[in-house]
């Protein structure tokens, strides 16, 4: 999906990945992250957000909720993180990353609320009155009031399987009044998901029906309940290109994730300010029939990858393109399959993919490399897919 654009705009990353693998410094089933490119992307996002009066929370799940990467993004100007689930919140908070929004997609379990609130998240997203009560009780134990935002769902909204939940738009006022009576919490805004999506035919980012729900919910809470709304949270597809759209809609907070690694669908089709900053490296394990099989563990079913680079050499220019044989979602990705081509693939060849991923749901390792953009790549650490350090390099 991003192979061509990565070759065009960050061939140094491909070279670094190739040489790290062939030099034995990284294993197959490893994502290689260009730290300098990610930091540069974060700086561009922060500048675009400031220009459009938008506040940002970094989303880290797509690069394995990695604390070191998050610190680089923090230094570049995005001051807080959004945690997709409570385990991500703890990983980041314990590493010193300030929390912006917790409960974004996965609600905080009752037994984890007090610990997470002790890290002082800016807001907590809630899907129900019951969860608001639990948060209020924990906040009172800590002697404070926790600001919360409500996830709202309209009748015609898009909701992905596995992510259903929130306040029905028709019941928002009733539920809002109930929450207003709960000590320990204060409603300060709303959110939906997804608020924006990539439109393939038009090749632009557009608001979804959910975005209409978001703004209507804000009007209801502000005008009917008299609440002071300080956060109108519009996640999904937050990128430099979409910042003017967020401002036009009236959104106050965006949550860039794939834009940090230059891997939104928009980045796959056109040149955008953000550089591609992540590739996946494997190795041909064996040949069978007219296919070559590369070690798996890090493949992502929604990657939309069509081709990979493979071969040997000191430069990615010496590699050749091979067609990816799509994998069934029913099977474990022990191997990825490539169609044989010219020259024929050989056992031991390096394979480099550049496609959309979510590292947190893989079994891959994550190699952090700095100095790529200066022509002096240095491997500084290898982590697992959940942000735990495996190997530290000087």
N, C-alpha and C positions, 0 to 999 in steps of 0.2 A: 504493500500500500504506500510506503514511504521510501522505497528503495531508490527510485529515480531521483527524487528530490534530495535524498541524503547524498547520493553521488554528486549531485550538482552543487550542493551548498555546504556539505560537511564531509568531504571525502577523507579528511584527516581522521575522523572518527572510525571510518571503515578500515583505514590503514592500521590504526592503533589496535582495533579489535582483532584484526588478522594476526598482527605480530605478537600480541599478548597470548593468543591461543597457540600459535606455532612455536612460540618460545617457552611454552609450558607454564606460563604464569597464571593462566586461567583455564578452567576445565570447560568442556562442552556443557551446555545447559546453563549458560551464564549471560545475563544482561550486562552490557557495558554502557555506563552512563558518563557522558561528557560533562563534568562538573562546571567547567568554565562556560560552556554553552548554556547550561541550565541557569547559572547565575546571571548571564547576560539576558536570557529570556525573562527572568524574574524582574530585572531592572526595567526592561521595556514595558512589561505589564504594569509595574508600579507607576511608571511615568504616564502611561496612557490612562490609568485609573485616576491619578491625581488631576490630569487635564480635564477629565469628565466628571470629577467630583464623586468618584466611586471608591468605596473601601473594599479591600480584598482580604480573603482568607485563602491560604494555600491548601490545596488538596494533595495528599501525599500517597494515597493508596496505589496509584498507577505505577509508582516507582518503589513500591515495597515499604511504604511508611518509614523511609530511611532517615534517621535523625541527623546524620551529617549533611545529607542533601538539604534537609529542611533548614539547617543552620545557614547554609549558603544562600538559600532563598530569603531567609530572614535578613541577612546582611545586605541583600540587594534591595530591600525596601518593602517586602510584604511582611507585616509585623506579627501576624497570627495565623493559626492553622484551623481548618475545619476537619473534624474527625468523622470519618464515615461510620465508625463503630466505637464502642467504649474502649476496646483493647488498643485501637489506634490512638485514642485520646491519652491513655496511660503511657504508651510507648513514647509519644512525643513530649508529654508533660514532664516525664521523668528525665528526659534529655534536655530540659530547659526551654522547650518551645512553647510560647504562650498559646493558650487555647482561645479560639474565637467562637466557634460554633460546634457543639457536641450534640449528638442525637440526630444529625443530618438525615441519615437513612436508617440507622439502627438505633433504637431507643436504648437508654441506659438501664440495665437490670437493677432491680431494687437494691441488691446488696453491694452494688458498685457506685451508687449515686454519691454517697457522702465523700468517698475518696476522690472522685472526679471533681466534685464541687470544691474540695480543698485546694485545687489548683486554680480556682477562680476563672472559669470559662466566662467569656463575655456574655454569651447567650447559650441556652439549651433549647433545642427544638423538641416540642412535645406533640404527640399524636392523640392524646386522650386526657380527660379530666383526671382519671385515676393516676396517670403518670405525673401530672402536675401536682397532685396531692403528695405523692412520694417525694418529689423534688422539694416541695415546700417544707415538708417535715424535716428533711435532711438539712436544708438551708437554715431552718430555725435552730437546729442543734448546733450549727456552726455560728450562730448569732448574726445572720445576715439575711438579705433578700436576694434571691436569684432572678435575674431577668430571663424571660423565656420568649420564644417565638412559636407561633402555631403553624403547623403544616396543614394546609387547607386543600380540599379536593372538590372540584366542580363535577357536575354530572357528565360533562363531555370531555373531561380531562384525559390525557394519556398517562397511564400508570403501568410501569413494567411489572411483570410477574416477579414475585419475591420481594416487592417493595410496596405492596398495598398497605394503606393506613393513613390516618389523618382525620381532620374534622370535615365532615360533609358541609359544603358551602351553605346549604339550607338550614343547618343547625348551628352555624357559627355563633350567632348572637346568643342563643340559649346557652351553649357551652362556654362562651366567653364570659357571660355573667357568673356562671358557676365558678370559673377559675378566678375571677376577680375577688371572690369571697374567700379564697384560700390564702392563709397567711404564709409568708415565706417566698412567694413568687410574685412577679409583676410582668404582665404582658407588655412587650415593647415592639412587637411586629409579627410578620407572617412570612411564610415561605411556601414554595411549591417545588415539584420536581417532575420532569425537566421544564425549565422556564423557556429555554431556547434550544433549537436543534439545527443541524446542518441540512440545508435543502439541496439535494444533489443536482436536480435539474437546473436550478437557478445559480448554484454554486455560491450560496450566501448563507449566513446564519439568520434564522427568522424566529420570531416569538411563536410559542405554541399556544394552544387554547388555555393551557395552565396559566400562562402569563396574564390572560384576561381575568382568570379566577383570582390570581394574586392581587391585582389592583382593585378588584371589586371587594375583596376581603378587607383590604386596608381601609377603603372608604367606609365599610360597615363598622369596623372597630373604632375608627376615628370619629365618624359622625353620629353613630347610634349609641356607642358606649362611652364616648368622650375620652378615649385613650390617646395618650401621646405616643405616636408611632415614630420610633427612631431607627428601625431596621426593616427594610423591604428587601428580602433576600431572594435573589434570582439566580440560582445555580444552573450549571450546564452550559457548555460551549463558551465559557468566559475566555476571551483572547483579546489581543490588541485590537483586532478588527471589530470585535463586538462591543467594545466599551462605549462608543457613541450610541449604540442601540440600547444598552442598559440605561444610559442617562435619559434617552428619549422616552423610554417606557416609564421612568420614575423609580427604577431600582436603586437602592442605596449600597447594596453589598453583592459582590460577585465572588465566585469560588473557582479560580483557575486550577486546573489539574493537568490535562494533556497539553495545554498551551505551554506549560513549563518545560516540557520535553519536545515541543514542536510536533505533536502527534495528534492533533484534532483532525477530523475528516477534511476540514478546510485546508489544513497544511498538506494533506496528501494530494490535493488537486491544483493548488496554486502556490506561488511563492508568497510567503507571509513574513512579517518582521522576525518572528521567532525561528531560531535554527532547529533543525532536527538534532536531537541530543541523546538518542537511545537506540541501540541495536541489540539483537539477540544472536549469540554465537553458539554453534554446535559443531559436530564433527561426523563425518560419514562413518558409521559403525560397520555396515555390511551391505552387500549387494544381493538382490534377489529378483530374478526375472528381469524386467526392464525398469526396475526402480532401485534407487539408492536410499538407504535408511539412515537418518541422522538421529543422534541421541535426543530424547525429548525431556519433558518435565516442565518446560516453560512455554509450551504452545498455548495459544488462546483462541477459543473457538470463534470469536467474533473479530479475529484479526484482519480479515479481508486481504490477507497476503496472497499474492499471485506468483511471485518469483523470489528466488534467493540467489545470492552470489556464492560461488563455491570454487575450491581449487587450492593451490599453494602459491607461494611467492612472497615477496617483501612488500608488495603494494596491491591494493584492491583493484588497481587497473589490470592486474594480471589474472584476476578471477573472471569467471564466466557466469552468465545467467542460466538458471535452470527453473523449470516450471514446478511449482508446488502442487503436489497431489493432495486435494482436500481431504481432511480427516473427519470421520463421523464423530458427532458429539457423544455417541453412546460408548465410546471406547476410551480407555486411559491412554494418554499420549506417551507411551514408552519410547516410541520413535515417531519422527516425522518423515514423510515420504517425498522424494523428489523424482521427477521423471528424468531418465537418462537422456543425455544430449551429447553434443560435441564441444570439447573433447569428453570422453566418457569419465564419469565420476569414479574416484578411487577410494578405497578404504583409507581413512586418515585425513582426507581432505577437510579443510576448514569450510564451514557453511555459515553465512551471515544473512540474517533476516532483518528487515526493517518494516515493522507493522504495528498496528494498534495492539496494546496489551493492557492487562491489569496484573502487575507482578504479584500483588498480595494473594491471588488465587492460584498461583503456580507453585511448583517445587524448585524453582530456579534459584541460582545464586546471583548476586548483584555485585559487579566490580565497579568501583568508583575510580575514575581516572581524571587527573587534572593535568594541565599543560598541553592538552591536545591542540588548542587553538594557537599556541606559541611554537608548535613543532617539537615539543619536548614532553611527550606523554609519560606520566608517572602513575603507576598503580598505587593507590594510597589505602585501599582496604577492600575486603570482600565480605559481604553480608548475606544473610539469608533473606527470604522473601517477606519476612515480617520485621525487618530492621535490626536484627540481632547480628552483632559483629562476629565473623568467623575467623578472619585473618586480617591482621593489621600490617601494613607495609610502611616503611619510612619514606 
